[in-house]
């Protein structure tokens, strides 16, 4: 899978520390968008599209043809712009097949019987090991549970988009204390990532500017093996789980988690409008 080298452009979202990606095949001008962000002000419950529009401007400038709109998992910290971009580009939306398990879990938390639990809001659900193409570049889907039940990574040529499973080496790995999360499952997922060829480029879903440095989102498998603060010393599965659980106990819940999931589980669609034509969010009390 390392014979092809896609062009990768990252778009850092300052408010949430998220990175969206434009993955392009230089030979054909075909491309995919991964984990796009819909801007959101939680105090005013206001959405806008500046971040997604910046990606659209690049797509137009580079004359790219978007073939896929991809979400790596149901994000807890930002709203997904999949639905907005689908309206602009007409490309199909897709995520991992285990999204249905997360939909079932959160339908109960939200007491939302109208929340679909069959993944039908997405155009395509990818199973573990399934492949598709972006232009002439083969892309393999790998199920990487732990951070969420549904997390997947996309391996495109020599590039792997590792979502919120693995961060920059100085930051380590992502939390596993959301409903359905598991540090043991995340350990297994990270072991699969680190088994990729050493020169594989790894693109992370977040960066929090560790120690005040500039934002970074690219590393390699070799760099992660050598310097990752959670894996450089090659912990056992249970040693990692103990470290991860201790770290997670110190972290507050993302401020947008209860806002974001009822949108992201619908492929970026706002809840159906009510009688006044407006969409409303539900905030379950005392559930997290």
C-alpha positions as CSV (number, residue, x, y, z in Angstrom):
1,X,0.0,0.0,0.0
2,X,3.0,2.3,0.1
3,X,3.5,2.5,-3.7
4,X,1.2,5.5,-4.1
5,X,1.8,8.9,-2.5
6,X,-1.3,11.1,-2.2
7,X,-1.2,14.8,-1.7
8,X,-2.5,15.6,1.8
9,X,-3.6,19.0,3.0
10,X,-4.6,19.5,6.6
11,X,-6.9,22.3,7.9
12,X,-6.4,23.1,11.5
13,X,-9.5,24.2,13.4
14,X,-8.3,26.5,16.2
15,X,-11.4,26.4,18.3
16,X,-11.5,22.6,18.8
17,X,-7.9,21.5,17.9
18,X,-9.4,19.4,15.1
19,X,-7.8,18.7,11.7
20,X,-9.8,18.1,8.6
21,X,-8.1,16.7,5.5
22,X,-8.1,16.9,1.7
23,X,-6.7,13.7,0.2
24,X,-5.9,14.1,-3.5
25,X,-4.6,11.8,-6.2
26,X,-2.1,14.0,-8.2
27,X,-2.4,11.7,-11.2
28,X,-6.1,12.1,-11.7
29,X,-7.3,15.2,-9.8
30,X,-9.7,13.0,-7.8
31,X,-10.0,13.6,-4.1
32,X,-11.7,12.9,-0.8
33,X,-12.5,15.1,2.2
34,X,-12.0,13.6,5.7
35,X,-13.5,14.8,9.0
36,X,-14.7,18.2,7.9
37,X,-15.7,20.7,10.6
38,X,-19.0,22.7,10.8
39,X,-18.2,25.8,12.9
40,X,-20.3,26.1,16.0
41,X,-20.7,28.6,18.8
42,X,-22.2,26.6,21.7
43,X,-23.1,29.7,23.7
44,X,-25.4,31.0,20.9
45,X,-26.1,27.6,19.4
46,X,-25.1,29.1,16.0
47,X,-23.6,27.2,13.1
48,X,-21.7,28.6,10.2
49,X,-19.5,27.2,7.4
50,X,-16.3,29.2,7.2
51,X,-14.0,26.2,7.8
52,X,-15.8,24.0,5.2
53,X,-15.9,26.9,2.7
54,X,-12.1,27.2,3.0
55,X,-11.9,23.6,1.9
56,X,-14.3,24.2,-0.9
57,X,-12.2,27.1,-2.1
58,X,-9.1,24.9,-2.3
59,X,-11.0,22.2,-4.1
60,X,-12.2,24.8,-6.7
61,X,-8.7,26.4,-7.0
62,X,-7.0,23.1,-7.6
63,X,-9.9,21.9,-9.9
64,X,-10.3,18.7,-7.9
65,X,-13.2,16.3,-8.2
66,X,-14.4,15.1,-4.8
67,X,-15.3,11.4,-4.8
68,X,-15.9,10.8,-1.1
69,X,-16.9,12.7,2.0
70,X,-15.6,10.6,5.0
71,X,-16.0,10.7,8.7
72,X,-13.6,8.6,10.7
73,X,-15.9,8.3,13.8
74,X,-18.7,10.1,15.5
75,X,-16.8,13.2,16.8
76,X,-17.5,14.5,20.3
77,X,-15.8,17.8,20.1
78,X,-16.9,19.4,16.8
79,X,-19.9,19.2,14.5
80,X,-19.4,17.5,11.2
81,X,-19.8,19.3,7.9
82,X,-20.5,16.2,5.9
83,X,-24.1,17.1,5.1
84,X,-23.2,20.7,4.1
85,X,-20.5,19.5,1.8
86,X,-22.7,16.9,0.3
87,X,-25.1,19.6,-0.6
88,X,-22.3,21.6,-2.3
89,X,-20.4,18.7,-4.0
90,X,-22.9,15.9,-4.4
91,X,-20.3,13.3,-3.3
92,X,-21.4,10.3,-1.1
93,X,-20.9,10.3,2.6
94,X,-19.3,7.4,4.4
95,X,-18.1,6.1,7.8
96,X,-17.4,2.9,9.5
97,X,-20.1,0.2,9.8
98,X,-20.0,0.1,13.6
99,X,-21.6,3.6,13.6
100,X,-24.9,1.7,14.1
101,X,-23.7,0.5,17.5
102,X,-22.9,4.0,18.6
103,X,-26.3,5.2,17.3
104,X,-28.1,2.6,19.4
105,X,-26.1,3.6,22.5
106,X,-26.8,7.4,22.1
107,X,-30.4,7.0,21.1
108,X,-30.9,5.7,24.6
109,X,-28.9,8.5,26.2
110,X,-30.8,11.1,24.3
111,X,-34.1,9.3,24.6
112,X,-34.5,10.0,20.9
113,X,-36.6,7.3,19.2
114,X,-36.4,9.2,15.9
115,X,-32.6,8.8,15.8
116,X,-31.9,6.3,13.1
117,X,-29.8,3.3,14.2
118,X,-29.2,1.6,10.9
119,X,-26.6,4.1,9.5
120,X,-29.0,5.1,6.7
121,X,-28.1,8.8,7.1
122,X,-24.7,7.9,5.5
123,X,-24.5,6.8,1.9
124,X,-22.0,4.1,2.6
125,X,-20.8,2.1,5.7
126,X,-17.4,0.6,5.4
127,X,-16.6,-2.7,7.0
128,X,-13.2,-3.6,8.4
129,X,-10.8,-4.4,5.6
130,X,-13.0,-3.0,2.9
131,X,-11.3,-1.0,0.1
132,X,-12.3,1.7,-2.3
133,X,-10.4,4.1,-4.6
134,X,-9.7,7.9,-4.6
135,X,-8.7,8.3,-8.2
136,X,-6.1,5.6,-8.8
137,X,-5.1,5.4,-5.2
138,X,-6.4,2.4,-3.3
139,X,-7.8,3.2,0.2
140,X,-8.2,0.5,2.9
141,X,-10.5,0.8,5.9
142,X,-9.3,-0.5,9.2
143,X,-11.6,-0.7,12.2
144,X,-9.8,0.9,15.2
145,X,-12.1,0.8,18.2
146,X,-11.1,2.2,21.6
147,X,-11.7,5.9,21.4
148,X,-15.2,5.1,20.2
149,X,-16.9,1.8,19.1
150,X,-17.0,3.0,15.5
151,X,-13.6,4.5,14.9
152,X,-11.9,3.7,11.6
153,X,-8.7,4.7,9.9
154,X,-8.2,5.2,6.2
155,X,-5.0,4.0,4.7
156,X,-4.3,5.6,1.3
157,X,-1.1,4.7,-0.3
158,X,1.7,5.8,2.1
159,X,-0.7,7.9,4.2
160,X,-2.9,6.7,7.1
161,X,-5.5,9.0,8.7
162,X,-5.6,7.8,12.2
163,X,-8.4,9.9,13.6
164,X,-8.4,10.3,17.4
165,X,-6.7,7.0,18.1
166,X,-3.1,8.2,18.0
167,X,-1.8,11.7,18.5
168,X,1.6,13.3,17.9
169,X,4.4,11.5,19.7
170,X,4.7,14.2,22.5
171,X,0.9,13.8,23.2
172,X,0.4,10.1,23.0
173,X,-3.0,8.8,22.4
174,X,-6.7,9.7,22.7
175,X,-9.1,9.3,25.6
176,X,-11.2,6.2,26.0
177,X,-13.8,7.2,28.6
178,X,-16.7,8.1,26.3
179,X,-19.7,5.7,26.3
180,X,-18.5,2.6,24.5
181,X,-14.8,3.4,24.8
182,X,-12.2,0.9,25.9
183,X,-8.4,1.4,26.6
184,X,-7.7,-2.3,25.9
185,X,-9.4,-2.1,22.5
186,X,-7.5,1.1,21.8
187,X,-4.2,-0.6,22.6
188,X,-5.0,-3.3,20.1
189,X,-5.9,-0.7,17.5
190,X,-2.7,1.2,18.0
191,X,-0.7,-2.0,17.7
192,X,-2.3,-2.5,14.3
193,X,-1.3,1.1,13.3
194,X,2.3,0.6,14.5
195,X,2.5,-2.6,12.4
196,X,2.2,-0.6,9.2
197,X,5.4,0.1,7.3
198,X,7.8,2.5,9.2
199,X,7.6,5.1,6.5
200,X,3.8,5.4,6.5
201,X,2.8,9.0,7.1
202,X,0.3,9.2,10.0
203,X,-2.2,12.1,10.0
204,X,-3.9,12.7,13.4
205,X,-7.4,14.1,14.0
206,X,-6.4,16.5,16.8
207,X,-3.5,18.4,18.1
208,X,-3.4,20.5,21.3
209,X,-0.1,22.3,20.8
210,X,1.7,20.4,23.5
211,X,4.0,22.6,25.6
212,X,3.0,25.7,23.6
213,X,4.5,24.5,20.3
214,X,2.8,25.2,16.9
215,X,0.1,22.8,15.8
216,X,1.3,19.6,14.2
217,X,-0.6,16.7,12.6
218,X,1.9,14.6,10.7
219,X,4.3,11.9,11.9
220,X,5.4,8.5,10.8
221,X,5.1,5.0,12.2
222,X,8.8,5.0,12.9
223,X,8.6,8.3,14.8
224,X,5.7,6.9,16.9
225,X,7.5,3.7,17.7
226,X,10.5,5.7,18.8
227,X,9.1,8.6,20.7
228,X,5.3,8.2,21.5
229,X,5.0,9.1,25.3
230,X,2.5,6.2,25.8
231,X,4.1,3.6,23.5
232,X,7.8,4.4,23.2
233,X,8.5,2.1,26.2
234,X,6.4,-0.7,24.7
235,X,3.9,-1.2,27.5
236,X,1.8,-4.3,27.9
237,X,-1.9,-4.1,27.1
238,X,-2.8,-3.7,30.8
239,X,0.0,-1.2,31.6
240,X,-1.4,1.0,28.8
241,X,-4.9,0.6,30.0
242,X,-3.9,1.7,33.5
243,X,-2.1,4.8,32.2
244,X,-5.0,5.7,29.9
245,X,-7.6,5.3,32.6
246,X,-5.6,7.4,35.0
247,X,-5.2,10.2,32.4
248,X,-8.8,10.1,31.4
249,X,-9.9,10.6,35.0
250,X,-8.3,14.0,34.9
251,X,-10.0,15.2,31.7
252,X,-13.2,17.2,31.5
253,X,-15.8,16.1,29.0
254,X,-15.5,18.0,25.7
255,X,-17.7,21.1,25.9
256,X,-19.6,20.2,22.7
257,X,-20.1,16.4,23.2
258,X,-23.8,16.5,23.9
259,X,-24.4,19.1,21.2
260,X,-22.2,17.3,18.6
261,X,-23.2,13.7,18.7
262,X,-26.9,14.1,17.9
263,X,-25.8,15.8,14.7
264,X,-22.7,13.7,13.8
265,X,-24.6,10.4,14.3
266,X,-26.9,11.8,11.5
267,X,-23.9,12.4,9.1
268,X,-23.9,16.1,9.9
269,X,-27.6,16.6,9.5
270,X,-29.3,18.9,11.9
271,X,-32.2,17.3,13.9
272,X,-35.5,17.4,11.9
273,X,-37.1,20.8,12.1
274,X,-40.0,21.2,14.4
275,X,-43.4,23.0,13.8
276,X,-41.7,26.4,13.7
277,X,-39.2,25.2,11.0
278,X,-36.3,25.3,13.4
279,X,-34.0,22.5,14.6
280,X,-33.5,21.9,18.3
281,X,-30.9,20.0,20.3
282,X,-31.6,17.9,23.4
283,X,-29.3,18.0,26.4
284,X,-29.7,15.0,28.6
285,X,-29.0,15.9,32.3
286,X,-26.8,13.8,34.6
287,X,-26.0,11.1,32.0
288,X,-22.2,11.6,31.7
